Amino acid sequence: MALSRRALLAQATAAATIAATPSVAAAAADTEPTTTTMLRGTIPPGAPDFVYVPVDIPPGVREMRVSYRYDKPPTPPGTPGNALDIGLFDQRGTALGGRGFRGWSGGARSEFFLRTDEATPGYLPGPLEPGRWHIALGPYTVAPQGLPYEITVVLAHGEPAPPAPVTHPPERVPGRGRAWYRGDCHVHSVHSDGRRTPAEIVGLARAAGLDFLNTSEHNTHSSHTAWAGAADQGLLVLAGEEITTRTGHVLAVGTDPGTFVDWRYRSRDGRFERFARAVRQAGGLVVPAHPHATCIGCAWKFGFGEADAVEVWNGAWTPDDEVSLASWDATLRGAHGDSWLPALAHSDYHRDPDRIGGPQTVVLADDLSRTAILAGLRAGRAYAAESSAVSLDFTAVGPRGAHAGIGERLRAGDPAAEVLVRLSVTGAEACDLRLVTDQGLAFTAPGATSLEWRTTPARSAYVRAEVRHPAQAPPLPGAPAAFTNPIWLDS
């Protein structure tokens, strides 16, 4: 008889705790006493998404160090091998919602530590309270032979250090008033699987011409306190997270600093709505990331009913981005200008040769503040650009002088009223300018830097612009240098 999901979890946890061999190291005159515990087990194929290995923390622990290793046996061609993520929950428990959450590094590192005053990036410093803690293992893929692992926990005993002060980046930095601001809302640092420190990323962002960033570490909010110096360089840093579930990734953009959003569920569990609400209650936007990506667990399976925007362009342009753009455009054709999903573009920066701000979202906002930037993104007053070298101006003008810009609605008054659409671009010479409506591709100007085109609300429910490089594999269009959210035409 097949085991239930709950029974599998119990079985895997039991296997995880078969061998535990604690030992207390001798205390030298200049060292603190330590306790070392070895935890060994094997996760079978078909195990639950998460296995929780208990570790008892006695009173008087000042530092906890954890390292782990696991076997990677060869597998037949086309069969995934072993990949094991790791994280930590404290004595408050592992219940969904993350009250006991103390950190996550996924598969990015093989060891971490926690103290009151400091922790490995990805983990939260703070008291090491006595009680039963749990090391969280995430078997991303399991080989047919199973996944044997070994965890080493070293506890240092002694007086804890004073807690470090907690600071967060300011929610407003000096800007240019109402203007177009450039940002990248999908960036990874050493606090998840990125290679750069927050300080290094700040320098790269300013060199790329960006005005704002959103922190988006995988399944942890540990970096929220690490960006305090960014404002000194004129960069607004929004707090967020990339919530990496097993059936899709989603960005929390611009949440209250210190907000953690749990990721331990699948689309079939019916729990995403709860956490989407939590993001919005914390002031943030829910933005599904790379919805048609081909990596395991990356493609978006939750639907878009809870989304505030969608990441249509992720890093270097690839076929899955083309699919995302077409799928997003299809959602516009069923909208009426009142309820629609804005498109965003982000770099998903991890390491070189990834490029911060390549691509980026350019948003019209009243100032350079969390509130104003999020309002502009939520309203779709934004366009995507491959770099800060590319700028565009896109407007629609009615017969009586009424005009609308990107993400806005032009009220023409008459379904047959003629609407003049204007597009001009700088920094993208030798590109094709394209206008797309609810009927599809409506107009193309090869090699142009500006165009004018006329339509009516009866013919076009909306119009959006694309700036494309020359095609490399016709009939597919070339990669975009930029594209816009729609202007809605209404009678």
C-alpha positions in Angstrom: 0.0 0.0 0.0 1.3 3.4 -0.9 2.4 5.5 2.0 0.7 8.8 2.7 2.7 12.1 2.5 2.5 12.3 6.3 3.8 8.7 6.7 6.7 9.4 4.3 7.7 12.4 6.4 7.7 10.3 9.5 9.7 7.6 7.9 12.3 10.0 6.4 12.7 11.8 9.8 13.2 8.5 11.6 15.9 7.5 9.1 17.5 10.9 9.6 18.0 10.4 13.3 19.2 6.8 13.5 22.8 7.8 14.2 23.5 10.6 16.6 26.8 10.5 18.4 27.4 13.5 20.7 30.7 14.1 22.3 32.1 16.9 24.4 35.6 18.2 23.5 38.1 18.8 26.3 38.3 22.5 27.4 41.7 24.0 27.0 42.7 27.1 28.9 42.2 29.4 26.0 39.2 27.7 24.4 35.6 27.2 25.2 34.1 23.8 25.7 32.3 22.4 22.7 29.8 19.6 22.0 29.9 17.9 18.6 27.0 15.8 17.3 27.0 13.7 14.1 23.6 13.1 12.5 23.4 10.5 9.7 20.5 9.3 7.6 19.3 8.4 4.1 16.4 10.1 2.3 14.7 7.6 0.0 13.3 8.4 -3.5 9.8 9.8 -3.2 10.4 11.4 0.2 8.6 14.6 1.2 9.9 18.0 0.1 11.3 18.7 3.5 12.8 16.5 6.2 13.3 18.0 9.7 16.3 16.6 11.8 16.0 17.4 15.5 18.9 18.9 17.4 18.6 19.6 21.2 20.2 22.8 22.3 21.1 22.9 26.0 21.3 26.2 28.1 24.5 28.2 27.8 25.3 27.8 24.1 26.9 30.9 22.5 27.5 29.6 19.0 26.2 26.9 16.7 28.1 25.6 13.7 26.5 23.2 11.2 28.2 21.5 8.2 26.8 18.8 6.0 27.7 16.5 3.2 25.8 13.9 1.1 26.6 11.2 -1.4 26.3 11.9 -5.2 26.3 8.5 -6.8 26.2 8.2 -10.6 22.8 8.0 -12.2 21.6 6.8 -15.6 21.5 9.4 -18.5 18.4 11.6 -18.1 17.9 10.7 -14.4 18.5 13.5 -11.9 21.2 12.9 -9.2 21.2 14.0 -5.6 20.8 17.6 -4.6 20.1 18.6 -1.0 19.3 22.0 0.4 19.6 23.0 4.1 18.2 25.5 6.5 17.4 25.9 10.2 14.4 26.4 12.6 14.8 27.1 16.3 12.9 26.0 19.4 9.7 27.8 18.2 9.1 25.0 15.7 8.8 24.2 12.0 5.1 25.1 11.5 4.2 26.7 8.2 4.5 30.4 8.5 8.1 30.3 9.7 7.8 31.5 13.3 10.9 29.4 14.2 12.7 30.3 11.0 16.4 31.0 11.5 17.9 30.7 8.0 18.2 29.0 4.7 21.1 28.5 2.3 19.6 26.0 0.0 22.5 24.2 -1.8 24.7 27.3 -1.9 27.0 26.4 1.0 28.0 23.4 3.0 28.3 25.0 6.4 27.0 27.9 8.5 27.1 29.4 12.0 24.8 31.4 14.3 25.6 33.7 17.3 23.7 36.4 19.0 25.7 39.1 17.2 26.4 37.5 13.8 25.5 34.7 11.5 26.4 33.3 8.1 24.6 35.2 5.3 21.2 33.6 4.8 20.8 33.0 8.5 19.5 35.3 11.3 21.7 36.2 14.3 20.0 36.1 17.7 19.8 34.1 20.9 20.4 30.4 20.9 17.6 29.5 23.2 17.5 26.0 24.7 15.1 23.5 23.4 14.6 21.3 20.4 15.8 22.9 17.1 15.5 21.4 13.7 17.8 21.3 10.7 15.6 21.5 7.6 16.7 19.4 4.7 15.2 19.9 1.3 15.8 17.0 -1.1 15.6 19.0 -4.4 16.3 15.8 -6.4 17.0 12.2 -5.1 18.9 9.6 -7.1 17.4 6.1 -7.4 20.0 4.9 -4.9 18.6 7.3 -2.2 20.4 10.3 -0.6 22.7 9.4 2.3 23.8 12.5 4.3 25.9 13.4 7.3 25.4 16.5 9.4 27.9 17.8 11.9 26.7 20.2 14.7 29.2 21.9 16.9 27.9 23.9 19.9 30.3 26.3 21.7 29.3 26.9 25.3 29.8 30.2 27.1 28.5 33.7 27.6 26.8 35.0 24.4 27.9 38.2 22.8 25.7 41.3 23.0 23.1 41.4 20.2 24.0 43.5 17.1 21.9 46.6 16.4 19.3 46.1 13.7 19.2 48.7 10.9 17.3 48.8 7.6 17.7 51.0 4.5 15.6 54.1 4.4 12.3 54.0 2.5 13.1 57.2 0.7 16.3 58.7 -0.9 16.8 62.0 -2.7 15.3 61.7 -6.2 14.3 63.9 -9.1 10.6 64.5 -8.2 8.2 62.9 -10.6 10.4 61.2 -13.1 11.4 57.9 -14.7 13.4 55.7 -12.3 15.4 52.6 -13.2 15.4 49.5 -11.1 16.1 45.8 -10.8 13.8 43.8 -8.5 15.4 40.4 -8.8 19.0 40.3 -7.5 20.9 37.7 -5.4 23.8 38.4 -3.1 25.9 36.1 -0.8 22.8 35.9 1.4 21.5 33.2 -0.9 23.3 31.8 -4.0 24.9 35.0 -5.3 28.6 35.6 -5.3 28.6 39.4 -4.5 28.2 41.1 -1.2 25.4 43.8 -0.8 28.1 46.5 -0.9 29.5 45.2 -4.1 26.1 45.0 -5.7 25.4 48.6 -4.7 28.4 49.7 -6.7 27.4 47.6 -9.7 23.9 48.9 -9.6 25.0 52.6 -9.6 27.4 51.8 -12.4 24.5 50.3 -14.3 22.5 53.6 -13.9 20.0 52.1 -11.5 18.0 54.1 -8.9 16.5 51.2 -6.9 16.9 47.5 -6.2 14.8 44.9 -4.5 16.4 42.3 -2.3 15.3 38.9 -3.5 17.2 36.2 -1.7 15.9 32.6 -2.0 13.7 31.9 1.0 15.3 34.2 3.5 15.1 37.8 4.6 18.5 37.8 6.3 19.9 40.5 3.9 17.3 43.1 4.9 19.7 44.5 7.5 22.8 44.5 5.2 22.1 47.4 2.8 22.3 50.4 5.2 25.1 52.1 3.1 23.2 52.0 -0.2 21.3 55.3 0.4 24.7 57.1 0.8 25.2 56.3 -2.9 21.7 57.4 -3.9 20.3 53.9 -4.3 16.9 53.0 -2.9 16.8 49.4 -1.6 13.4 47.7 -1.2 13.1 44.7 1.1 11.9 41.5 -0.4 12.4 37.8 -1.0 12.3 35.2 -3.8 9.9 32.6 -2.6 11.2 29.4 -4.2 8.5 26.8 -4.0 8.6 23.4 -5.8 6.0 24.6 -8.4 7.3 28.0 -9.2 9.2 31.1 -7.9 7.6 34.4 -6.9 9.1 37.7 -5.9 7.9 39.6 -2.8 8.8 43.2 -3.8 9.0 46.0 -1.3 7.7 44.4 1.8 8.2 45.8 5.3 11.8 45.1 6.4 12.0 42.0 8.4 9.1 40.3 6.6 9.7 36.5 6.0 7.4 34.6 3.6 7.3 30.9 3.7 8.0 28.8 0.6 7.2 25.2 1.9 4.2 24.3 -0.2 3.2 23.3 -3.8 0.3 24.6 -6.0 -1.8 21.6 -5.1 -1.6 22.4 -1.4 -3.9 25.4 -1.8 -1.7 27.6 0.5 -0.3 30.2 -1.9 -3.2 32.6 -1.4 -2.4 32.9 2.3 1.2 33.9 1.6 0.3 36.2 -1.3 -2.0 38.0 1.2 0.9 38.2 3.7 3.1 39.9 1.1 0.4 42.5 0.4 -0.3 43.0 4.1 3.4 43.8 4.5 3.0 46.5 1.8 4.6 44.5 -1.0 3.8 43.3 -4.5 3.4 39.7 -5.6 5.4 39.1 -8.8 5.7 35.6 -10.3 9.3 35.2 -11.6 10.4 33.6 -14.9 7.0 31.9 -15.3 8.0 29.7 -18.2 11.6 28.8 -17.1 12.6 25.2 -17.8 14.6 24.4 -14.6 13.1 21.9 -12.1 10.5 23.6 -10.0 10.9 27.0 -11.7 7.9 27.2 -14.0 4.9 29.0 -12.4 2.0 26.7 -11.6 -0.1 28.8 -9.2 -2.0 30.9 -11.8 -2.1 34.7 -11.8 -5.2 35.5 -9.7 -3.0 36.6 -6.8 -0.3 38.4 -8.8 0.2 42.2 -8.8 2.6 42.0 -11.8 4.7 39.4 -13.6 8.3 39.1 -14.5 8.1 38.7 -18.3 11.9 39.3 -19.0 14.4 37.5 -16.8 18.1 38.0 -17.5 19.5 37.4 -21.0 16.6 37.0 -23.5 15.9 33.3 -24.1 13.0 31.4 -25.8 11.2 31.0 -22.4 11.1 34.8 -22.2 9.5 34.9 -25.6 6.9 32.5 -24.4 6.4 34.6 -21.3 5.9 37.8 -23.4 3.3 36.0 -25.6 1.5 34.5 -22.6 1.4 37.9 -20.8 0.0 39.6 -24.0 -2.7 37.0 -24.1 -3.8 38.0 -20.6 -4.2 41.6 -21.9 -6.5 40.5 -24.6 -9.0 39.4 -22.0 -8.6 42.5 -19.9 -10.5 45.8 -20.1 -8.0 48.3 -18.7 -9.3 48.1 -15.2 -7.8 44.8 -14.0 -4.7 43.7 -15.8 -1.2 42.4 -15.0 1.8 44.8 -15.6 5.0 43.3 -17.0 8.4 43.8 -15.3 12.0 43.0 -16.3 14.8 42.0 -14.0 18.3 40.6 -14.3 18.1 37.7 -11.8 21.7 38.5 -11.0 23.8 35.8 -9.3 27.3 36.1 -10.5 29.3 37.3 -13.5 28.6 37.2 -16.4 25.1 38.1 -15.2 24.6 41.8 -15.4 22.9 43.9 -12.8 20.2 46.0 -14.6 20.3 43.7 -17.6 17.4 44.0 -18.1 15.7 46.6 -15.9 12.3 48.2 -15.3 11.9 51.9 -15.9 9.0 53.2 -13.8 7.3 56.6 -13.7 7.1 57.5 -10.0 6.4 60.7 -8.0 9.7 60.4 -6.1 12.4 57.9 -5.2 10.6 56.2 -2.3 9.2 52.8 -1.6 5.6 54.1 -1.7 6.0 55.9 -5.0 8.0 53.2 -6.8 5.6 50.4 -5.8 2.6 52.6 -6.8 4.2 53.1 -10.3 4.9 49.4 -10.7 1.5 48.3 -9.5 -0.2 50.7 -12.0 2.0 49.5 -14.9 3.5 52.9 -15.6 6.7 51.1 -16.6 8.7 49.8 -19.5 11.5 47.2 -19.8 14.9 48.1 -21.2 18.0 46.0 -21.8 20.2 48.7 -20.1 20.2 52.3 -19.0 21.4 53.3 -22.4 17.9 52.7 -23.8 15.1 55.2 -23.2 11.8 55.6 -24.9 8.8 57.9 -25.0 5.4 56.4 -25.8 2.1 58.3 -25.8 -1.4 58.3 -27.3 -3.2 61.5 -28.1 -7.0 61.8 -28.7 -8.7 64.2 -31.2 -9.4 66.8 -28.5 -5.9 66.8 -27.1 -6.4 64.3 -24.3 -3.3 62.1 -24.0 -2.1 59.0 -22.1 1.2 57.4 -21.4 2.4 53.9 -20.5 0.0 52.1 -18.2 -2.7 54.8 -18.5 -6.1 55.0 -20.2 -6.9 57.4 -23.0 -10.6 58.3 -23.0 -11.3 59.2 -26.6 -15.1 59.8 -26.1 -16.1 58.1 -29.4 -15.2 54.5 -30.5 -14.5 55.9 -34.0 -12.3 58.8 -32.7 -8.9 58.9 -34.3 -6.0 58.3 -31.8 -2.4 59.3 -32.7 0.2 57.0 -31.2 3.8 58.2 -31.0 6.9 56.3 -30.1 10.5 57.5 -30.0 13.6 55.6 -28.8 17.2 56.5 -28.0 20.0 54.1 -27.5 18.6 51.4 -29.7 19.6 52.3 -33.3 19.2 49.8 -36.1 16.3 48.2 -34.2 12.7 47.5 -35.4 9.9 49.5 -33.8 6.7 47.4 -33.4 3.2 48.3 -32.2 1.1 45.4 -30.8 -2.7 45.6 -30.1 -5.3 43.2 -28.9 -5.4 42.0 -32.5 -1.7 41.2 -32.6 1.2 42.9 -34.4 -0.3 46.0 -35.9 2.6 48.1 -37.3 6.4 47.7 -37.8 9.0 50.4 -38.6 12.3 48.6 -39.4 15.5 50.5 -38.4 13.6 53.5 -37.2 14.0 55.6 -34.0 10.5 57.1 -34.0 7.1 56.5 -35.5 3.5 57.8 -35.6 0.5 55.6 -36.2 -3.2 56.1 -36.1 -6.0 53.9 -34.8 -9.3 54.1 -33.0 -10.7 52.6 -29.8 -13.0 50.5 -31.9 -10.0 48.9 -33.7 -7.6 48.7 -30.7 -8.4 48.0 -27.1 -4.8 48.8 -26.2 -1.5 49.4 -27.9 1.9 48.6 -26.6 5.4 49.1 -28.1 8.3 46.8 -28.7 11.8 47.7 -29.7 13.5 44.6 -31.3 17.0 43.9 -32.5 17.2 42.4 -36.0 16.0 38.9 -36.1 18.6 36.2 -35.9 16.3 33.2 -36.5 13.4 34.3 -38.7 10.4 34.0 -38.5 11.1 34.6 -34.7 11.7 38.3 -34.0 14.9 39.5 -32.6 15.6 40.0 -28.9 14.1 43.1 -27.4 16.0 46.3 -26.6 12.8 47.5 -24.8 9.1 46.9 -24.5 6.3 48.7 -22.8 3.2 48.0 -20.8 0.0 49.0 -22.7 -1.8 52.2 -23.2 -5.5 51.5 -23.0 -7.9 53.1 -25.5 -11.4 53.7 -24.2 -14.5 55.3 -25.7 
